[in-house]
Amino acid sequence: MQSHDNMPPDNRRQITDEELKKIKDSLRGLRYGAVQITVQDGVIVQIDRTEKWRIRRSEDNRQVR
C-alpha cells in the first residue's frame, strides 16, 4: 500500500464540490448517529450514514407487575 504522508500538500487530491455536498447532505438533519467516510488511495469511495432513534415509553404504556 502506498503512503501519501510525504507528499507535499499541493499534490494531494482536493475534495470536490460534489463530494462535499454529499457529506453535507448526509449530516443534514442528523440528530444522533454517525457519518463514516471511506477513502481508498486518497479518493472518497463511500459515505455511510447511520441514524439512531430512541423510542421512549410513556408512563401510561408501562405495565405494572
C-alpha positions in Angstrom: 0.0 0.0 0.0 1.3 3.4 -0.9 1.7 6.1 1.7 0.8 9.7 0.9 2.2 11.2 4.1 5.3 12.5 2.5 3.5 14.2 -0.5 3.5 18.0 -0.5 0.1 19.4 0.3 -0.3 20.9 -3.2 0.0 17.4 -4.8 -2.8 15.8 -2.7 -6.2 15.4 -4.3 -8.7 18.0 -3.1 -12.2 17.1 -2.1 -14.6 18.0 -4.9 -17.7 20.2 -4.5 -19.9 17.1 -5.3 -18.2 15.1 -2.5 -18.5 18.0 -0.1 -22.2 18.3 -1.0 -22.8 14.6 -0.4 -21.1 14.8 3.0 -23.2 17.9 4.0 -26.4 16.2 2.8 -25.5 13.1 5.0 -25.1 15.4 8.0 -28.2 17.4 7.4 -31.0 16.6 9.9 -28.8 14.0 11.7 -29.5 14.4 15.5 -28.0 11.1 16.8 -25.7 8.9 14.7 -22.6 8.9 12.6 -21.4 9.7 9.1 -18.5 7.5 8.0 -16.4 8.3 5.0 -14.4 5.5 3.4 -11.2 6.6 1.5 -9.1 4.4 -0.7 -5.9 5.8 -2.3 -6.9 9.3 -1.4 -10.3 9.1 -3.0 -13.6 9.0 -1.3 -15.3 5.8 -2.4 -18.2 5.5 0.1 -20.2 7.6 2.6 -22.4 5.8 5.2 -24.9 7.4 7.4 -26.2 5.7 10.5 -29.0 7.3 12.3 -30.2 6.3 15.8 -33.7 6.7 17.1 -34.6 6.3 20.7 -38.1 5.1 21.5 -39.3 6.5 24.8 -42.1 4.7 26.5 -44.5 6.9 28.3 -45.6 6.2 31.9 -49.1 5.3 30.7 -47.7 2.5 28.5 -45.8 0.7 31.2 -47.4 -2.4 32.7 -47.4 -2.7 36.4 -46.4 -6.1 37.7 
